[in-house]
Amino acid sequence: MLLRLKLTLISHMQIATSGKGFCRAAGKASALIVSNILRVAAVNIIGDLILFLGKVCVSLACALFAFLMLETHKYKSGNSKVSSPLFPVLVSNCPTLYSPTQYACNSEFTGVYSCF
């Protein structure tokens, strides 16, 4: 799917710059991608790495927010007392227990940037 999106994007760029039809521009775009396949692969790998780091940052920010929320006075006394806020935060954000819901939320959050 990513290759199809890139091909369509480059085809439209070729149409805009050369004024040729879509089929001819798509052929030229395919030749352009094949001739620069290593650059395309490097950009895709770097982009995927940046998106993964973005997902990790969102997860860590949620963990920090949860820790700070559990540190408030409301959760230090009364019926909803939490003895150690660190344990629930670590369990909910542990990489080995990385929940599909959390991954889906992070993917939707960073998905805005992945379409470019």
C-alpha positions, 0 to 999 in steps of 0.5 A: 500500500505504501508503494502505491501511495508513493507511486501515485504521489510521484505520478501526480508530481510528474503530471504537474511538472511535465504535463503528460498523461497519468499512465506516462507519468506513472511509468516515469514515476516507476522508473524513478522509484526503481532507479532510487530504490536504496534511497526510498528504502532508507527514507522508509526505514528512517520514517518508520524508526521516527514513527516508532519513537513517536509511539514510545514517546506518547506511551511514556508521556501517558505513563508520566501523566498517570504517575503524576495523577496518582501522586495527587492528594486524592489517591494518597488517602481515603478509600482510593488510597494507592500505596505505590503509584509506580507499580500500576504505571509500570504494569500498564506501560510495561513493554512485555504487556504492551496492550493492543489498545495502547498500540492502537491508540499510539498508532492513531496518534502518530498515523497523522504523520505517517501518510506523508 
